[in-house]
Amino acid sequence: MKKSLKVALVAVCMLLMGNFAKAQQKIGYINTSDLIQLTPELKTINAQMDAFKKTYMDVLQKLGEELQKGSADYQAKQATMTDAAKIAKQSELTDLQKRAQDYQTKAQQDVEAKGNELMKPLTDKIHNAIEAVAKEKGYTYVLDSSQTSLLVFPAADDLIGSVKVKLGIGAAPAVGAKK
């Protein structure tokens, strides 16, 4: 009898402790895409990216013009060309087109890598601010509402105002204020 009472008492204590632990967890959310758009650093990053892209665009434009000129030249002279000259010119144009496509692929990869490189310090800064606000306010989990479909959420758990203050880019809205 005593043993079963002890077992029951331990089970009730464990159940209550489990519910207590669940009650302690707070979940907040933030739209990091919106937050990134509000940062002054984004303007600088976009300017750097535009300059970086322009170097590739200039070369791609020259390759395109060269391809267009070669194609027009081929079309104009095709009737008077020998079969060997036609094959040589077609091969030349095919090679030029392949070079342009390869360069465009490399440019896209380089631009993406440069964008990631330039955004990393900003995203790290934002992540650290979110982490600090979550810790200050006692949030166990913070979801990114720009990447997750949140169907129901209270305005009080939106951390964007507090994180903006932490980053120095605006004041926190009143508790319960909706966008």
C-alpha positions in Angstrom: 0.0 0.0 0.0 2.8 2.4 1.0 4.8 1.5 -2.1 1.9 2.1 -4.5 1.2 5.5 -2.7 4.8 6.5 -3.2 4.7 5.5 -6.9 1.5 7.4 -7.4 3.0 10.5 -5.6 6.1 10.3 -7.8 4.0 10.0 -10.9 1.9 13.0 -10.0 5.0 15.1 -9.2 6.6 14.2 -12.5 3.3 15.1 -14.4 3.1 18.4 -12.6 6.8 19.2 -13.3 6.3 18.4 -17.0 3.3 20.7 -17.2 5.3 23.4 -15.3 8.2 23.1 -17.8 5.8 23.4 -20.7 4.2 26.5 -19.2 7.6 28.2 -19.0 8.3 28.0 -22.7 7.5 31.1 -24.7 7.3 31.3 -28.5 7.8 34.5 -30.4 8.1 35.4 -34.0 9.7 37.9 -36.3 9.7 38.7 -40.0 13.4 38.8 -40.8 12.8 39.9 -44.4 11.0 43.0 -43.2 13.7 43.7 -40.7 16.5 43.4 -43.3 14.6 45.9 -45.5 14.6 48.4 -42.6 18.4 48.3 -42.0 20.6 51.1 -43.4 23.3 48.6 -44.3 21.0 47.1 -47.0 21.3 50.2 -49.1 25.2 49.9 -49.1 25.0 46.2 -49.8 22.6 46.8 -52.8 25.0 49.5 -54.2 28.0 47.2 -53.9 26.0 44.4 -55.6 24.9 46.7 -58.4 28.5 47.7 -59.1 29.6 44.0 -58.9 26.9 42.9 -61.3 27.7 45.7 -63.8 31.2 44.3 -64.4 29.6 41.0 -65.5 26.8 42.7 -67.4 29.3 44.7 -69.5 31.2 41.6 -70.6 28.0 39.7 -71.3 26.7 42.6 -73.4 30.0 42.7 -75.4 29.7 38.9 -76.0 26.1 39.3 -77.1 27.0 42.1 -79.5 29.9 40.0 -80.9 27.5 37.0 -81.3 24.9 39.2 -83.0 27.4 40.8 -85.3 28.9 37.4 -86.3 25.5 35.9 -86.9 24.5 38.9 -89.1 27.7 38.6 -91.0 27.1 34.9 -91.5 23.6 35.5 -92.7 24.8 38.1 -95.2 27.6 36.1 -96.6 26.1 32.6 -96.4 25.0 32.4 -100.0 28.5 33.1 -101.3 30.4 30.9 -98.8 31.9 27.5 -99.5 30.7 24.6 -97.5 34.0 24.5 -95.5 33.7 28.3 -94.7 30.1 27.8 -93.6 31.0 25.0 -91.3 33.9 27.0 -89.9 31.7 30.1 -89.3 28.9 28.0 -87.7 31.4 26.3 -85.4 32.8 29.7 -84.5 29.4 31.1 -83.7 28.5 27.9 -81.7 31.7 28.3 -79.7 31.0 32.0 -79.0 27.5 31.2 -77.9 28.8 28.5 -75.5 31.4 30.9 -74.1 28.6 33.4 -73.5 26.4 30.8 -71.8 29.3 29.6 -69.6 30.2 33.1 -68.7 26.6 33.9 -67.7 26.5 30.8 -65.5 29.8 31.7 -63.8 28.5 35.3 -63.4 25.3 34.1 -61.7 27.3 31.9 -59.3 29.8 34.7 -58.5 27.0 37.2 -58.0 25.2 34.8 -55.6 28.4 34.1 -53.7 29.2 37.9 -53.4 25.6 38.6 -52.2 26.0 35.9 -49.5 29.4 37.3 -48.5 28.0 40.9 -48.2 24.8 39.8 -46.4 26.5 37.6 -43.8 27.6 40.3 -41.4 24.1 41.9 -41.6 22.3 38.6 -41.0 24.7 37.7 -38.2 24.1 41.1 -36.6 20.3 40.6 -36.9 20.5 37.0 -35.6 22.5 38.2 -32.5 20.0 40.9 -31.8 17.1 38.5 -32.1 18.9 36.1 -29.8 19.6 38.9 -27.3 16.0 40.1 -27.3 14.7 36.6 -27.0 16.9 36.0 -24.0 15.9 39.3 -22.4 12.2 38.6 -22.8 12.4 34.9 -21.9 11.5 33.4 -25.3 12.5 29.8 -25.7 11.7 29.7 -29.4 11.6 32.5 -32.1 10.1 31.6 -35.5 10.9 33.5 -38.7 7.4 34.4 -40.0 8.9 35.3 -43.4 9.8 31.6 -43.9 7.0 30.0 -41.9 3.3 30.1 -42.4 2.0 31.4 -39.1 -1.8 31.2 -39.2 -2.5 32.6 -35.7 -0.2 34.8 -33.7 -0.6 37.4 -31.0 0.9 40.9 -31.7 2.6 40.8 -28.3 4.9 38.0 -29.4 6.1 39.8 -32.5 9.7 40.7 -31.6 10.4 43.0 -34.6 9.9 46.2 -32.6 12.3 45.1 -29.8 14.9 43.9 -32.3 14.7 47.2 -34.2 15.4 49.0 -31.0 18.3 46.7 -30.2 19.7 47.3 -33.7 19.1 51.1 -33.4 16.8 51.4 -36.4 13.5 52.5 -34.8 11.3 52.6 -31.7 9.3 49.6 -30.4 5.6 49.8 -31.1 3.1 49.7 -28.3 2.3 46.2 -26.9 -0.5 44.7 -28.8 -0.1 47.0 -31.8 -0.7 45.4 -35.1 1.0 46.1 -38.4 
